[in-house]
Amino acid sequence: MKRSFSRRDFLNGVAIGAAGLQLTPLEAMAEGLLPDTVLGADYYPPAWTGMRGSAAGTFEIAHALARAGQTFTAPEAQTDPDYDLVVVGGGVSGLSAAKFFRDRAGSSARILIVDNHDDFGGHARRNELSVDGKTLIGYGGSQAIDTPSAYSKVASQLLRDVGIYVERFNQYFDQDFFDKREMGQGLYFDAATYGRRALIDNPIYDWWDRPLIDLWGSGDKRLTSIVNQMPIPEADKPSFSRLLIGGVDYMEGKTLEEREAILRSTSYLQWLDEYAAQPASVRQVLQDSWLPMMGAGWEAISAWEAALYWFPGTDEVGVRPDHGVEEPYIYKFPDGNASVARALVRHLIPGAIPGETMEDLVTAKADYAQLDRAENPVRIRLNSTVVQARNTPDGEFVDVVYVREGALHRVRARHVVMACYNQIVPHVCPEASDAQKAAIAEATKIPFVLGTFALRNWQAFQDAGYYHAYSPGNVMFQYLRLDFPVSLGRYQYPQRTDEPILVTAWHSPREPGLPAKDQYRAGRAKLLQMSFADFERDIFAHFDGMLGPHGFDVERDMAGITLNRWPHGYAYEYEGVGIDPSYGRYSGPHIAGRAQIGRISIANSDSEAHAYIDGAIDAADRAVNEQIRLA
């Protein structure tokens, strides 16, 4: 039997009764249907649904500063007491900077962390959705501790210092969960794009679960059978089958030097056309198959990158980039790297998050009223946007100006670490040199939306035989997957198909045909104009089309939606075509862009050109060391 609400009964991401739709937003808040944003005993952002991440109220002041050129005059009188350190940005890098500074300057150091968002953690965001009285915990951005064996000694030690021991995930992450249930990875073709619906095995690389070698090694017949099920022209299927089966050198006659030059200067989509002679229908299927990693389609990402990850057709190119360390992708809390941020907050402000271990951290409820208490040596101030940081004329302090609740505030510190979005730094720090500003402008963030959907059950996924699906069609969320099977502490991953579960989904806003950096900029502008309702319509159609034939009913089975919108998402790692091959984490314009500005140092993953947790931590270590040398 269907429930009494319809798909249009989702208000701000939560399914509510029809009566709630008759209320104004203020009336709905009074009735408890919308979250109260006043920081107090009931302030709890992880449970808020709807449009999250860079939500309304987090970016307007920064945009006025950087886009409109609005100026903010520092208050003549100081409104806050002096601090030893002010950190701009409460993400993992900012929280790590606070920890490192206290470790090296002493436990009595007074530290203020200022962040423009309504929650700490930056992209390491926690989502909690309630389904029929059961709380499901998910991640809203930064997903996992990827390849921890490659972490620096400093980053590895920080994790241990805050009680995170990555080796325990070998026990907590059930790597055989879906195999035991005979569930695989699917390729979903929507009827609106392809003329008919199809949900079949996925023979293409999957970002979350590494290359599908099991299919490649399973024989020509199986791969041919999969391709024959695709709703593409019959004449194109033999070519696609040959590409997937491999063993063909599509660059025959080229020297190794020529091969590398071509791969670096040619997009993978162009390479598939010009060298592998793949028809348009095949290129369309492959075009968006790497979006969660690159944020742009293969028309803007090089064939060299495709070869790095062994995408179809590249098995015989003859040159192979160094893939680096490869580890199972299992080092993940149920809320992703939000637990890393929470562990840091607990370390800095013990009263804010109860418990002592990584196991009890998962279900511990943060007390946000404890974050900004006057008696805390370390304070975290949310909903506050920094608009200026300037060294004092004597070079002994930095004055930091921020806007909170419409009023300007000024705080003075001996040291400042900018652990925020890197491209706001030139606007906040007017003392940055022109060369530094130009270096920072070389990069741009990669925008994305991570959707967290609460379902009352996952029987339809089981009946379909897939836990994950990539869709090459005209849909917003190109990737949908059941959440990672992680159980630790008192939090248990659902074992039965009649239990509630979370589905995570990925959307990359982009403008196909543009170079990668231009796509990111255009996608960011597009994303900020999209409403929750724009996404909602697509979500319902996607779930109905993919799982409807397997018994899924969106009106009955979906219980909540959280959209984590990140216009300034991943740090730029020199993605694109024709990029200088010498650029990377340890070489490139970002090195000049992170230059120290007197008593102001820069720490964020942007400044490392490394969009991972260890990049954020290592940047904090570097920035704090710069400041300690001044003391």
Buried (B, 14 or more C-beta within 10 A) or exposed (E): EEBEBEBEBBBBBBBBEEEBBEBEEEEBBEEEBBBEEEBEEEBBBBBBBBBBBBBEEBBEBBEBBBEEEEEBEBEEEEBBEEBBBBBBBBBBBBBBBBBBBBBBBEEEBBBBBBBBBBBBBBBBBBBBBBBEEEBBBBBBBBBBBBBBEBBEEBBBEBBEEBBBEBEBBEEBBBEEBBEEBEBBBBBBBBEEBBEEBBBBBBBBBBBBBEEBEEBBEBEEEBBBEBBBBBBBEEEBBEBBBBBBBBEEBBBEEBEEEEBBBBBBBBBBBBBBBBBBEBBBBBBBBBBBBBBBBBBBBBBBBBBBBBBBBBBBBBBEBBBEBEEEEEEEBBBBBBBBBBBBBBBBBBBBBEEBBEBEBBBBBBBBEBBBBBBBEEEBBBBBBBBBBBBBBBBEEEEEBBBBBBBBEEEBBBBBBBBBBBBBBBBBBBBBBEEBEEEBBEBBEBBBBBBBBBBBBBBBBBBBBBBBBBBBBBBBBEBBBBBBBBBBBBBBBEBEBBEEBEBBBBBBBBBBBBBEEBBBBBBBBBBBEBBBEBEBEEBBEBBBBBBBBBBBEBBBBBBBBBBBBBBBBBBBBBBBBBBBBEBEEEBBBEEBBBBBBBBBBBBBBBBBBBBBBBBBBBBBBBBBBBBBBBBBEEE
